[in-house]
Amino acid sequence: MRALILRIDAPMISFGSVIVDHHGFTDYFPGISMLTGMIGNALGWNHSESDKLQELQDRLDFAARWDVRPQRVIDYHTVDLGSPKMRKPGWTTRGEAEHRAGGTAAKYGTHQRYRHYLVDGLMTLALGLKAGGSPDLETIRTAFERPARPLFIGRKTCLPSRPLLDPITPIVEGEDLVTALETVPVWSREGVPEEENKKTWACWTPSSEVENVGERRLVYDLRDWHTQLPTGSRWRKEGWIGGGK
């Protein structure tokens, strides 16, 4: 199986997760829909091209590992909906001021937000596609080399520190995505290969019910691109790979 190798390195990363009240959580690994959107952005697609995005999501699979495991941080910020600048003409819908529904506090009060991030991590990701359909891996590789628009990792504030494609082995082959991932050297924090093939914490799509490595976890990382709503779930495995296991 051929796989495109990405190195995800940024000061702050957000992989998105279930939002609870004021908290926007981040998963520990990227979701299928996030990668679909990133590829679509690199190709220059927009949200109106939902058929293309849906087909790409249905074909997409990946395995990922943390070469350098990140720390978790929470960004606390507020927005004062009652401030004069929030009532200026720019904040309107059809010529009328737009406010939140509810009572006075909801419309004009100060709202708190907690955004969760992963910081100072470095991830290697093997991206694969089911046979048939468009685009193919070479087209996606070209798009990552010269993206149509600036790319970000989860949120627009999460800009990558380096080009996403692996500079040495952008495409590798293996029996499956985990095997392909294990052929790629583990990087240090400085972005150079480690001297030893150490164990890394990884995720991948289960290949069979009898697979006895890692733990199964149900994740909600799919999107209906026609309605722009999160929908559906899938099983994911998480565990240690490499290091002569």
PAMI-853281 format. One record per residue: residue in one letter; y, x, z of N, C-alpha, C in turn. Coordinates in pm, whole numbers, plus 50000, padded with zeros to 5 digits. Each point is the difference from the previous one (the first is absolute). Example, Ala and Ser with C-alpha at 12.3 -4.5 7.8 and 13.67 -1.06 7.14 Angstrom:
A494315131950780501194991150000501205009050000S501054996549928501195008250006501094992350073
# end
This chain:
M498805008450000501204991650000501245008750000R500954997049913501245007449994501004994150098A500785008850063500974995550100501295007849985L501104993050018501335006150000500315004050144I500435012450020500255005150135501494999850030L500364992850106501384999250046500135006950135R501135006750021500345005950130501204992250054I499764992250103501054991550057500615007250120D501225004649980500695008150100501454995350007A500424995650118501364995050017500395000850147P501305001350030500415000050141499594987250071M500114988549930499614987250056499204992249897I498914993750045499124992249914499784986550065S499934989549918499654986950050499034993449903F498794997250047498994994149914499934984750014G500864994550081500044985450011498804994350073S500194988950065498934993250073500504986050033V499274993250086500404986650040501295000750082I500984991649967501254999350075499844990050114V500325004350120499914991450117501374999450066D500614988149999501314998050061501015009949939H500615008550081501005009549950499385013349960H498705001450010499355012949974499415000549859G500435010149923499415002749870499065011850014F498724997350020499025010550029499635007849873T499405011650018499455007849891498535002550024D499214998849894498605003750008499905015250000Y498795005150028499795014550002499695005349862F499634991249907499705003749863500714990549905P500245004249876500674991149905499124988349961G500624989449950499284988349953499915000049849I499034992349949499824998849856501284994649933S500624989950062501204994149939501155009949999M500135008450105501075009850003499845010149888L498775004849979499755009549892500224993649863T499644987249988500254992749875501494999749969G500814996750101501444999649981500585013649968M499495010550064500495013549974499715004249855I498794997149954499645003449863500854991949902G500144987050028500834991649915501435005049992N500535004750112501355005550004500105012549914A498995008750010499995012349920499934996849851L499284989349965499864996049860501214992549947G500894995950090501184992649959499794985049993W498904995050057499764985650001500934993350100N500164986749986500754992450099499144988350049H500514992750098499184989550064499674988549906S500754998449894499704989249907498725002749920E499575012549997498775003749928498804998650093S499854988150055498984997750103498585001249947D499774996549874498665001249943499555014649998K500895008949960499685014249998499715005250141L500864996350094499845004750138498714994750062Q499674987349973498784994250055498775006849943E500005002649869498865006849938499855014150054L501125007050019499945013650056499454999750141Q500464990850084499504999150137498504997350003D499524991549910498574996649995499145011949959R500585009649929499245011649952500125012050093L500924999650094500375011850077499095002150120D499695012750027499275003850121500475013950040F499805003650128500435013250044499255004350125A500035013050024499575005950127501125009350042A500315000450131501125008150047499645006850131R500625011550025499775007450124501325005750050W500075002350129501175006450060499715014950015D500645008249915499895014550016500745004350126V501164994050021500765001850125500264986150055R499454997050116500134986550054501424997750052P500554988049975501404997150034500164995250143Q501254999250041500374993650126500584986249968R499934991050097500584986749982501354999350069V500994994249931501324997850060500444985849970I500924995050081500574986749980501505001449982D500504994649890501435000149972500594986750047Y500915001050096500644988050055501384998549938H500294988349946501344997649949500364985350015T501274997349988500504986350018500884996249882V500184987049982500944994949902500774988550065D501305001149997500884989850058500404990349890L499354988549994500274990249896501354993150018G500615001850117501294993750025501185008949971S499775012649959501105009249974500764995849875P501305003149993500824995849884499435004649867K499465012249995499505005249871498834991849947M499274993250091498864991949957500444986749940R501304996750013500514987249949500825001949873K500045012349949500795002549880499344993749878P500754998349890499484992949883498715005749943G499745012950023498785005849944498724994150057W500074994450119498824994650067499964984949977T499854995749876500034985849969498844996049910T499714987150000499044994149907500684988149934R500125000449868500674989349924501424997150052G500695010750040501394998450042500184995950144E498904997950075500104995950140499415010950088A500615001650118499505010150092498554997350037E499205010450002498574998550029499725004750143H499364991550078499655003450138498564996050027R499475005550106498664996250041499994985550048A498864993549986499864986450053499895000550151G500244988650066499884999450144501344998250067G500045002850129501214998250078500995011249980T501044999850081501095009849987499495014350018A499125002050098499505013550025499235005449881A499224991349936499225004449884500905003149881K501084992249984500875001749885500965011850017Y500525001750122501085009550019499735010650107G498864999450063499725009350109499625013949951T499745008850096499545013549970498485000250002H499425004249890498544999949986499455014250011Q498915001350074499365012850019498805001549906R499805012149952498885002949913499345013150046Y498675000149995499245012050033499135003549878R500295011249936499255004249883499155012150036H498694998849976499055010350039499755009549882Y499965013050030499815010249897498975010350045L499465007249901499215012050023500865011949957V500085010450083500885011349969499215013150004D500475009449916499505013849997498515000849965G499504990549922498625000649956499905004749855L498805004049962499745004149861498644994449961M499994991649898498794993149958499605004149859T498705001049977499455001849866499244987549962L500244995149879499444987249957499355001449863A498774995049987499294999749873500054985849945L500654998349886500234986949940499064998049883G499264988950000499074997149892500244986249941L499494998049879500134987249930498654995549948K499754987050006498824994449936500165001249849A498875001249932500025002149855500654988449928G500635003249886500624989749919501404996750048G500764993449914501344996050040501025011049979S501224996650029501135009149983500944998350120P500575011050049500005013749948498765007750041D499785011949938498935008850041500575010950089L499135008950050500455010350094501025009549936E499795003349872500935009149934501404993949991T500074987149973501304993249993500685000150136I499234997450106500575000250134500435014150038R499195009949960500385013950028501355003349935T500174996249875501265002549930501164993050069A499744987750047501054992450069500415006850130F499065005750073500345007050124500735013149972E499725006249885500705012349964501464997249966R500244988849932501364996049963500174985050028P500154996250126500084985750035501244993449941A499834987449961501114992449942501104997450101R499644999150127500984997750107499635008850119P500945002250093499685007650120498874993250079L499085008150052498864994950074500245001250149F499404991050076500085000450145498644996150056I499795003050128498694998150060500094988850103G499804987949955500024988450089501364993350004R500995006550060501374994950003500915009149920K501124994549954500885007749914500635011950071T500014999850132500525011450076498995011450008C498764997649962498935009950014499825007649870L500875009849977499965007749876499055011950015P499205002849898499055011250009500725013550004S499365009550069500565013550013499655008849881R499004995849922499545007949887499504990649892P499835004649877499384991549898498644995150048L499664987749967498784993950054498725005949941L500035004649876498795005449939499635013550062D498715002350022499545013150044500365010349892P500695010850036500465009549897498895008749942I498865000850066498905008749955498914992049931T499544989350064498904991949946500404985349998P500844995849904500444986149997498884990149968I498975004549931498844991549970498725007750030V499104993750076498715006050033498904989949971E498765004650006498864991149980499045001450116G499294989250029499015000050107499084988149985E498945000050079499064988849997500684987050039D500925000950096500804988750043501345005450047L500884991350048501345004350038500005009150122V499094997650095499945008750118499555014049958T498985000749914499545013049952501105007249924A500734992649915501115006049927501075005150096L500284992450104501015003950098499595012850073E498735001450028499525011650075500025012849918T500124998849868500085012049916501405006150001V500994992350050501395004650000500305007050132P500565012349997500285007350124500914992250094V499735001450129500854994250104501255008750013W501164993550002501275007450012500445001350145S500745010950025500675001650129501344992949995R500735000450112501314993850006500955006049896E499805012849965500865006849903499594997049856G498934992349980499594996649865499165010749932V499305008050078499105010249943498584997250049P498975004049924498624996950038499615006350133E499264992450081499465005350125498895010049968E499805009850087498965009949978498614994050014E499854990250089498714993750020500104985249963N498884994649955499944985849964499804991850126K501084996650067499914992950127499724985249979K499534993550104499804985649995501354992850001T500054989049928501234992249994499684985250019W500964992550054499854985650019500344993149869A499094991549953500144994549865499664985249996C500314993849887499604986349974499474999049858W499144990249976499444997749867499394986149996T499714995249879499374987049983498495001550019P499374991850085498555001150021499244998849867S499035008849981499234999749876498724992050013S499534997950122498794992050020499944995450145E499214989850026499884994550135499275009550095V499185009249946499205008850086500705013350028E501225002049946500725012450024500265001550150N499625011550057500065001550146501085009750046V500935003649913501105008850037501264991750019G500725002550110501264993150023499834985950055E501134993650025500034986650053500634990549900R499444988149990500534989949909501184992750065R501014997349918501184993050049500494990549892L500334987850041500534990149907501515001949989V500505002249877501435002349980500554989449905Y501284997150019500684989849920501075007049916D499585006049891500915008349921500064995849853L499694987349972500034995149863501184990449983R500444998749875501174991649970499694991349879D500504987750006500004991549882501325003049928W499945007349891501225004649934500724988849925H499324988849978500664988849934500934992650097T499584998850126500824993150100500785009750088Q499695013249989500635010350082499704998350148L498804994950031499614997850139498755008150033P499935005150124498775006750043498854990050001T498845004449954498844991049998498725008249992G498984995450068498685006349987499805011850093S498755003450016499615011250087498855007549934R499695011650055498875007949952499535009050113W498795005349986499455009050100500385014449966R500335007650103500335014149985499235007950105K499605012049966499355008950096500975010950041E499935003950127500795010950053499095009250080G500175013249979499175009550072500325014249959W499245009450055500215014249971499235004049875I500645008149914499325005549885500285015049995G499225007349920500215014449984499475008050117G500295013049998499615008750108498515002050012G499284998349891498555002050004499294989750083K500464987549990499444989250082498514997649967
# end
